[in-house]
Amino acid sequence: MKFSNVMSTGGEWLRGEGPHHQIVISSRVRFARNLRDRAFPGWAKKAERMAILDLIKPRVEELPEMQDSFSELLQDLSAMEKQVLVERHLISREHAAKGVGSAVVMNRRQTLSIMINEEDHLRMQSIRSGLQLKAAFKLVDKVDSTLEHKLEFAYDQRLGYLTACPTNVGTGMRASAMLHLPGLVLSELINQVIQAVSKIGLAVRGLYGEGTEAMGNLFQISNQTTLGEKEDEIISRLSKVIETIIEKEHDARQVLIQKKSNTLWDQIGRAYGVLTYAHAMTSKEALNLLSIIKLGVDLGAFPEDRRLPIDELFIDTQPAHLQKSSQQKLNAEERDYLRAQIIRERLKVFPKPDISKMARESDNGSTSRPSNNE
């Protein structure tokens, strides 16, 4: 599979088809593993990193789940191509900075991605649409079990799997969900939720993980430590917290409709107007306005079949995607003009927001509530 196929094939997790997809954009489970008696990538010399890569990469490529996969050395990808993979959450920002001795292998559906010689020798992740932490865990656990029969992982009977970062020691698992929470943000309740989540040992991060801003009202919720808890316990605890946040987001949206409907309608109308007619737009502004349109789809102001085009714009208007699709390097001003142009063209077939429809959807209580899917 070539990089052009990665660009032309939207990741399955982007389709918005999973449980609670209105609020939970994606679920991700990642395992960190290292080879026994080998230096961690950050400490290994170039020759050792290359030897580790030569040992791991063929085993990953021959996995049944990796048939017709995209497999590439980081040194053979341009900086722009690596950034595209970051924007699709298929590799980390740290991995994008790597060169000689590192690689990435992913399946065609983009639900399974394996980074070789990132912070650890192996970073295996599964990403699914909606609230599907168990499904994501099942896939990456199967891959982990297969590779463990072919590679000797660094493991301590008392501590568990050994990793470069102490917070990953134990199960080596990091589970997370990306949530779209405009209701809580507009209601100015998001800080309360973040504080409550942090107090119970979970982390709240921005769009691209640690140290990034929560643009587009998108937040990542994940476990912080892996020592002393079993994998299923981590998944169960995180799922319960996410379901609680889903409830709070639904409640916040209902309060906005009932008590601040004019403000909510104004926000949706303004977002539609700016996106439809603006000729220059930063990435941050685009994400924040698209978030409000996405909320409008959730509430019935726009038809349900408009959800996917909006979700696609969240990715397609990111800096590297803009440059890769236009096949040229663009400065910030040029990207802003191209971003606005793409949004205007996509929204030509978008109907105007229908406030009466939104009111009826609210009265009917059509917004789905959490159930025991996880």
RAVEN-V772438 format. One record per backbone hydrogen bond with DSSP energy under -1.0 kcal/mol. NH is the residue of the N-H (numbers start at 1). CO is the residue of the C=O. If there is no record, write none. Layout:
<<NH,CO> <NH,CO>>
This chain:
<<6,2> <7,3> <8,4> <9,5> <12,109> <14,11> <15,12> <21,18> <23,20> <24,20> <25,178> <26,178> <27,128> <28,176> <29,126> <30,174> <31,124> <32,172> <33,122> <36,152> <38,35> <43,40> <44,40> <49,45> <50,46> <51,47> <52,48> <53,49> <54,50> <55,51> <56,52> <57,53> <60,56> <61,57> <62,58> <63,60> <66,63> <67,64> <69,66> <70,106> <72,104> <74,102> <76,73> <77,74> <82,78> <83,79> <84,80> <85,81> <86,82> <87,83> <88,84> <89,86> <90,85> <91,85> <96,92> <98,95> <102,99> <103,116> <104,72> <105,114> <106,70> <107,112> <110,107> <113,125> <114,105> <115,123> <116,103> <117,121> <118,120> <122,33> <123,115> <124,31> <125,113> <126,29> <127,111> <128,27> <130,25> <131,19> <132,130> <136,132> <137,133> <138,134> <139,135> <140,136> <141,137> <142,138> <143,139> <144,140> <145,141> <146,142> <147,143> <148,144> <150,147> <151,147> <154,34> <156,160> <160,156> <161,170> <162,154> <168,165> <169,166> <170,161> <171,226> <174,30> <176,28> <177,221> <178,26> <179,219> <180,23> <181,217> <185,181> <186,182> <187,183> <188,185> <189,184> <190,184> <193,189> <194,190> <195,191> <196,192> <197,193> <198,194> <199,195> <201,198> <202,197> <203,222> <205,220> <207,213> <209,206> <212,209> <215,213> <218,215> <219,179> <220,205> <221,177> <222,203> <223,175> <224,201> <234,230> <235,231> <236,232> <237,233> <238,234> <239,235> <240,236> <241,237> <242,238> <243,239> <244,240> <245,241> <246,242> <247,243> <248,244> <249,245> <250,246> <251,247> <252,248> <253,249> <254,250> <255,251> <256,252> <257,253> <258,254> <259,255> <260,256> <264,260> <265,261> <266,262> <267,263> <268,264> <269,265> <270,266> <271,267> <272,268> <273,269> <274,270> <275,271> <276,272> <277,273> <278,274> <281,336> <286,282> <287,283> <288,284> <289,285> <290,286> <291,287> <292,288> <293,289> <294,290> <295,291> <296,292> <297,293> <298,294> <299,295> <300,297> <301,296> <306,303> <307,304> <310,306> <311,307> <312,308> <313,309> <314,310> <316,312> <317,313> <318,315> <322,318> <323,319> <324,320> <325,321> <326,322> <328,323> <335,331> <336,332> <337,333> <338,334> <339,335> <340,336> <341,337> <342,338> <343,339> <344,340> <345,341> <346,342> <347,343> <350,347> <354,301> <358,354> <359,355> <360,356> <361,357> <362,358> <363,359> <364,360> <365,362> <366,361> <373,371>>
